[in-house]
Structure formats: C-alpha cells, structure tokens
Amino acid sequence: MIKRIFNAVDERVKLLEIYREHLSQYFVPAGLNIWYSMGAVLIVLFSIEIITGIFLLIHYVPHTKEAFESVTHISNAVPAGWLIRRVHAIGANLFVLVLFLHMFSVLIMGSYKKPREIHWFVGCIILGVTLTTCLSGYLLPWSQLSYWATTVATSFPGSIPVIGDWLVWFMRGSNPVSQETLGRFFAMHVSLIPFTILILTSIHIFVMRRTGISVPPWTDGTKKIPFFPHFVIEDLKVIYFFLAMLFIFVFFYPQISFPPDALDPADPLSTPAHIKPEWYFLANYQMLKLVPNEFLGIILQGTVAFFIFFLPLLDRKEERRVWKRPIFGTIVFLGIIAFIILTVWGHYS
Amino acid sequence: MKKCLRTFFAFCLLLFASSTTLAQESVCLTCHEDIAKDWRQSIHAANGISCNNCHGGDPKNLDNAMDPKMGFVGKPSEMEVPAFCGKCHVGVKENYTKSAHSINLVRGGPSCVTCHTAHKQKRAAISLISEDLCASCHSFERAEKIKNSMLMSETEITGLEKRLEALRIQGYDVRPSKKLLFATRNQFHRLTHVVDVDLILKETTGIQSEIERLKTEISGNEATEIKRKIFGAIFIIFLLIGAVIFWWYRNTILSE
C-alpha cells in the first residue's frame, strides 16, 4: 500500500531522481573530516532553536510586567518547560560556538578563496545576524542580567559622534531600556531575524551546491565518496557528539546560561555588581574597556570586522595550505590568541 | 500576625529600594570615616541601609546633612535606642519590650546595641548568644538554656536556606519558599528578645511544623532534580553510543 502511494507520487514528482541527484549520486571529496560537518551541526542546532522557540512562544508574554513571571512559569509549571528553555538558551550558545569553529576551519583551509567568496560573505552576515539574535533574545526574560546587559550593550553606539544618541534611541525605542525596547527586540527575535537566517542559510547552501564542497587542501580531490550514506553518516556522528555536549550542559551545568542575576526580575533602580555580556561578546567588551576612547574602540572593532568580511578580496593567492602561508597563519593564530585572552580577561575583570 | 509581618516586609522592601543608591552617595561618610569603616562591614550596608535611614538628615547635601528640618535626629540616648531601632524592627522591639532586658534598661540593662553593636551589626545568628557576651552582665546559665532550645531549629533553618539557594541556581522558583523561610526565621529570632525559655520552647513547636512543611517541599524538588539528572545521563549516553555507531559504520563502509 505504502509502496503504491510512493510509486504514484514518484511517477509525478520524480522523488527518486531527486534522491539520486542530490544524495546517492552526488559525490564529495573523500578526505572530508569533522570540520566539514560543522555546517550540518549548525542546521540541526538552528532547527532546535526554531522548535524550542515556538514552544516558548506559547507561554511567553512580551511585556515588562509579565515577561519574567511568564519565563518563571515556563521553567516551573509548564510540562518539560525547564528542558525547552534550557535547550533554547544553551543551544544558542552552542550555535555561536559551532559557527566560530566553522568559520575558523574555513579560514585555516582557505575555503573562502575563489570561487567561494560569496559563501564567506554570506557566512559573515549570518554570524552578524546570529549575534543580533542572541542579543535580542537575551533581553526577553526581563531579568536583572537581561536588563543591565542590554543597557550596557545598547549604550556603546552612543559614543559615535553626531548620530550616537539617535542610534541608541533607535535601538531602545526610548531613553532607558523599557517596554519599547522589549517590544522591538521581541519582534526582531521571533520574526525578522529567524527568517533572515533561513534565507541567508538557503543562499549559503545554494552557492555551496553550485561550486561544490571545497576539496581539503591536504588532498588532490580525485577520490570521491557518495554524499549519502558516506558523508551523511560522518555528519550524523558529529551531530550526535555535539548534541551530547549540549545535553551535558542542559542537564548538569545549566548555570552556564543562567547565572544568579538571570534568576532575579529586572530592577531598573538597582544595578547589580559585575554585569558581563555573554562569552562571545566578552572580547569586544574588554577591548572597549582597554581603549581609552570608546569611539576609537568601536572604530578599531569595525576595522577588524571590515578586514575579516573582505578577506576573499584581500587574499587572492591560490595557495590554500596554511603551512605554505606563514604570514597569514601567524595573523590568524595571533588573532585567535588575542580573542581568547580578551575573553578570559573580560570574564575575570 | 500575618498582616503585621506583611506590613513589616513591605516597609523593609520600600526602605531597601529607596536607599540602595543612597547608600553609595551619603555625604555623612566624608566626616564620619571611622563609623563608615564599621558600617561597611554591617548587614545594613549589605542591604543598602545608609546613615540617613536611621539618623535622618539629607545624605546628598553636606550643608543639610545634619539639619533637624531634614529629619536629622542624631545619636539616640541609651534609653532611646530600642525605639530608634524599632522604627524598622517592629516585631523585635515588641518582644524586647516584654523582656527583663527592657525592664532593666533604666538601671543600665542592655539595649539593642549592647549585643548587636551600633554600626557593625552582623546578620543575626544564634552564635550571638555566647558566654563572652551574656556573661559580661549576668551568668550564662539562662542564656545557654535559650540557646540550646533554639539551636536545632536554627541549624535546620540555615540548612534549608542553603538547599533553597541550590535549587534556585537550578532554575526552581523558590521565591514563595524563601519568603516563608524568611518569615519563619524572623519570627524565630524575634523570640530571643523576650528572654523567656518557656515561651521559646512553646513557640519553637509551631515553628518546627513550618520547617517540616518546607523540608517536604524542598525534598520533593531535590528528588525531581535527581530524576532529571538520571534521565539526562541516560539520554547523553545514548547520544554518545549513537556517535560511536555512526563512526564505526562509516569506517566499515569506507573500507568496503
């Protein structure tokens, strides 16, 4: 019966043809390692964020007077609400981490070079949009941490001459962080940004299929394996490993996403001591603290972001092996070390 | 009784909210640095209760800081101390007034600051009833009886506070339990000020039933947390086994 239905559908829409063309007869280089599975991990994590986000939306109330109570209700009264909320919050952190790893591997393997420049540009935009998603989502629980971290984060553009104050007002919708801020952050977080990421990811995958997966620089790319089942199983292995990591934090170390200040409702009259942004903003935060002029700090960070974004246009040589590019390798190595040092420093400062 | 407690908490919260920022800004500290040193170590400082909250005056303006028109009352006399502290600690004052300490205040009996100090007050704990302190005025025997009768409940309350905090960190909404425990603890500590062993023993029985109720609730949440962790561990093991199976299967089909 099922076979007859399948055959009837296949006769009309050619399902098996799609399967052959995009899976079993689609060949990828044989030397792909776990770094090539980061994209698949990101797609799984993004799906998890969407699903858990929809469940959270059922009970969340985007109003300053009710947001914290609604989130507390989700964690304490809704069946499995605690699990959904933890997976959503910690999953977002893991998403950023895997996105960093993905971009790091692309950097090291020179996969941003011609003909894959568009992949890199789109990937950079996805990173920017992801960080905006995290920032907007951070405010939604309306906890002490949410309120004050958002106040600090949205105050930085204020140091830009002429338009600074306007920018801050534009982001917040009012002078202090308030209902207006919560409203616009909520709208961005649940509608605009997820659709943007979805569209950007689709473009990313589309251009990747058009150019093919980059051949690892340590192979000549002549040996090929079918995408299904060979590479899909490799992807599944890495996905399962990262899911295990996610659930270790969800079940045993939820505090990583919920420090004590995240468990108290927002109080605009009482600034808690040692408010820090999430780990992925700590390097930027510490850098802004070190540079004497805040505007200069923003210019510096903007310059670094500019160079990273336009890297494929600045580095046009064909050589992809990092050991044959000592200057580039040194810059990347020092950049990563600086990022780690600033992050750790920011955490303990 | 409950209404009285609610009013007391509301008043304390209001006081706390209004004074949190003022504690940092008080101009009094510019001249009274010696007192400020003690105050910084106190439970008052930790909760944002600043000079003006007790002594009045304008904490933002040095000229008006000690102006009676701004409500400045200065240092109270020994006889005035119970009423002075009792502005906030209403229940404690009520119990103290019934005590032998209060009756003997005119003859040099102890006031609040005798045991709690004037500016370096620590969070009230049973350890405050000590031979060093009590025996400086009278024999320790009676105080020791009071201490022993309260010790078990006090230890349990302290233990429950720690367990509630551990649950809070895990994301449990412990605010109602914390409020109840805070009220129980206050009611319990207020008793000390009557200095009446029989009354303390009688009231402790009632307090103990509240403690038992809280214990049951906390134990239930702790059991839930253990179940979650067991389920989580099994789930994680399955995911890791899955990863190993995929790794093994991929190696198998690659070698074919």
Interface residues (C-beta under 8 A of the other chain):
Chain A: T72 S75 N76 W82 R85 R86 I225 P229 H230 I233 E234 L236 K237 V238 Y240 F241 L243 A244 F247 I248 V250 F251 F252 P254 Q255 F258 P260 L263 L269 S270
Chain B: A17 T20 T21 R168 I169 Q170 G171 Y172 D173 R228 K229 F231 G232 A233 F235 I236 L239 L240 G242 A243 F246 W247 Y249 R250 I253 L254
